[in-house]
Amino acid sequence: MTHGLNTIRFVSVDAMMRLVHHVGVESFLTGLAAYVEADFRRWESFDKSPRVASHSPGGVIELMPTSDGALYAFKYVNGHPQNGRLGRQTVTAFGVLAEVDTGYPTLLSEMTLLTALRTAATSAVAARALARPDSRTMALIGNGAQSEFQALAFRALLGIETLRLYDIDPAATERCAANLAPLGFSITRCTSAEEAVQGADIVTTATADKRQATILSDNMVGAGQHLNAVGGDCPGKTELAEAILHRASIFVEYPEQTRIEGEIQQLAPDHAVTELWQVLSGLAPGRTGADQITLFDSVGFATEDFSALRFVADCIAGTEYFEELDLLADPDEPRDLFGMLMRARPGEAA
Ligand SMILES: NC(=O)c1ccc[n+]([C@@H]2O[C@H](COP(=O)([O-])OP(=O)(O)OC[C@H]3O[C@@H](n4cnc5c(N)ncnc54)[C@H](O)[C@@H]3O)[C@@H](O)[C@H]2O)c1
């Protein structure tokens, strides 16, 4: 990366949209998935901690930091399930990438779109390792902001072309279907979650509700299915009936965070889970039989955002999809911060 000492690269929402179209949405997801997987495979080089969450009655604001010793990243993200009623997003985010050696940030990026992309890419990376290789049909329950991204990542990485959609709000299903049908998916609109899971090899749940919901009950999950549970990601906010968890082989990002936030908050703290990085590194088995029920208990971990920011930093190099942002006060004489301020007095020569 080459840039001015006192400017950092800024990727706005507009620039991110232009970048994604320049690369192509599915190519972007495939490229991002490769970065996510590569970083999972070097899991031990990362500084890790559960994210710092500030809960309120309407939602949560979270900070997600990590570092590999050369780069440092953090994401600011919120989750407010009722925001839709105010015409706002449930999830918004931005993030920063910095050099560890100097502590100087190098990239500030919108991450609302990027979170949807990285969540979908991570789900598909997990499913590629855990779902039956002959999986063809995915139920997509919760047809909000994340849903189309999930569909596209599963097509790009697993070849899933057939979708069964359900949302408690039929308008959400209609919008999701209208967005995806022109892209060539075969789509069935369902009137219940029970109907959606019929014949599905993979079930993705991406609903938003700040409570312990039962999107999937025990009788709805059959042998051989892969569950990609995206929406349960906060204390007191889950999507699956506990009984399912006792039948499934459970795979998680970072157990210390997932035990607080994921579906497994419903289980004893020592319930056996497998870490996804171990499966991706060949250190632990993924799916071991066609009848096994596998569950990716996704909550979203800081390394995925690190990977996403690293991917964006590489993608924008040599392009016009960023601007230089005057974010860092960096006087020529490092200790003369005050002098720099005084020289900027109105009327003073620059
Ligand atoms: N695991 C992760 O990494 C990760 C990342 C991003 C978002 N999320 C979570 O994913 C969820 C979805 O996010 P979003 O941005 O798409 O939210 P959104 O508000 O845009 O969409 C959620 C959808 O779920 C529907 N829904 C709510 N209750 C339902 C139910 N009982 N049955 C069927 N549908 C139901 C809503 O009508 C809405 O259309 C949120 O809970 C969010 O916190 C997780």
The ligand as a Tripos MOL2 file, in Angstrom:
@<TRIPOS>MOLECULE
LIG
   44    48     1     0     0
SMALL
NO_CHARGES

@<TRIPOS>ATOM
      1 N1        -23.9110  -14.2730   12.5320 N.am      1 LIG1
      2 C1        -23.4800  -13.1730   11.9650 C.2       1 LIG1
      3 O1        -22.3030  -13.0410   11.6420 O.2       1 LIG1
      4 C2        -24.4730  -12.0930   11.6520 C.ar      1 LIG1
      5 C3        -24.0980  -11.0330   10.8180 C.ar      1 LIG1
      6 C4        -25.0590  -10.0860   10.4590 C.ar      1 LIG1
      7 C5        -26.3420  -10.1760   10.9870 C.ar      1 LIG1
      8 N2        -26.6460  -11.2050   11.8390 N.ar      1 LIG1
      9 C6        -27.9960  -11.3480   12.3810 C.3       1 LIG1
     10 O2        -28.7830  -11.8840   11.3270 O.3       1 LIG1
     11 C7        -30.1530  -11.4820   11.5330 C.3       1 LIG1
     12 C8        -30.7150  -10.9350   10.2520 C.3       1 LIG1
     13 O3        -30.0980   -9.6910    9.9620 O.3       1 LIG1
     14 P1        -30.7090   -8.7480    8.8480 P.3       1 LIG1
     15 O4        -29.7510   -7.6200    8.6900 O.co2     1 LIG1
     16 O5        -31.0880   -9.5490    7.6700 O.co2     1 LIG1
     17 O6        -32.0230   -8.2700    9.6070 O.3       1 LIG1
     18 P2        -33.3750   -7.7030    8.9560 P.3       1 LIG1
     19 O7        -34.1100   -7.0360   10.0570 O.co2     1 LIG1
     20 O8        -33.0710   -6.9370    7.7190 O.co2     1 LIG1
     21 O9        -34.1640   -9.0300    8.5120 O.3       1 LIG1
     22 C9        -34.6540   -9.9540    9.4390 C.3       1 LIG1
     23 C10       -35.8890  -10.6030    8.8530 C.3       1 LIG1
     24 O10       -36.3250  -11.6360    9.7640 O.3       1 LIG1
     25 C11       -37.7350  -11.6670    9.7020 C.3       1 LIG1
     26 N3        -38.2410  -12.4000   10.8640 N.ar      1 LIG1
     27 C12       -38.2820  -11.9740   12.1630 C.ar      1 LIG1
     28 N4        -38.8410  -12.9530   12.9270 N.ar      1 LIG1
     29 C13       -39.1080  -13.9900   12.0960 C.ar      1 LIG1
     30 C14       -39.6740  -15.2700   12.2760 C.ar      1 LIG1
     31 N5        -40.0890  -15.6720   13.4910 N.pl3     1 LIG1
     32 N6        -39.8060  -16.0860   11.2130 N.ar      1 LIG1
     33 C15       -39.4120  -15.6950    9.9740 C.ar      1 LIG1
     34 N7        -38.8670  -14.4820    9.7310 N.ar      1 LIG1
     35 C16       -38.7210  -13.6430   10.7810 C.ar      1 LIG1
     36 C17       -38.1310  -10.2010    9.6360 C.3       1 LIG1
     37 O11       -39.4600  -10.0350    9.1450 O.3       1 LIG1
     38 C18       -37.0780   -9.6390    8.6790 C.3       1 LIG1
     39 O12       -37.5020   -9.6420    7.3370 O.3       1 LIG1
     40 C19       -30.1310  -10.4840   12.6750 C.3       1 LIG1
     41 O13       -30.5650  -11.1470   13.8410 O.3       1 LIG1
     42 C20       -28.6870  -10.0640   12.7840 C.3       1 LIG1
     43 O14       -28.3510   -9.6730   14.0880 O.3       1 LIG1
     44 C21       -25.7390  -12.1560   12.1740 C.ar      1 LIG1
@<TRIPOS>BOND
     1     1     2 1
     2     2     3 2
     3     2     4 1
     4     4     5 ar
     5     4    44 ar
     6     5     6 ar
     7     6     7 ar
     8     7     8 ar
     9     8     9 1
    10     8    44 ar
    11     9    10 1
    12     9    42 1
    13    10    11 1
    14    11    12 1
    15    11    40 1
    16    12    13 1
    17    13    14 1
    18    14    15 2
    19    14    16 1
    20    14    17 1
    21    17    18 1
    22    18    19 2
    23    18    20 1
    24    18    21 1
    25    21    22 1
    26    22    23 1
    27    23    24 1
    28    23    38 1
    29    24    25 1
    30    25    26 1
    31    25    36 1
    32    26    27 ar
    33    26    35 ar
    34    27    28 ar
    35    28    29 ar
    36    29    30 ar
    37    29    35 ar
    38    30    31 1
    39    30    32 ar
    40    32    33 ar
    41    33    34 ar
    42    34    35 ar
    43    36    37 1
    44    36    38 1
    45    38    39 1
    46    40    41 1
    47    40    42 1
    48    42    43 1
@<TRIPOS>SUBSTRUCTURE
     1 LIG1         1 GROUP 0 **** ****
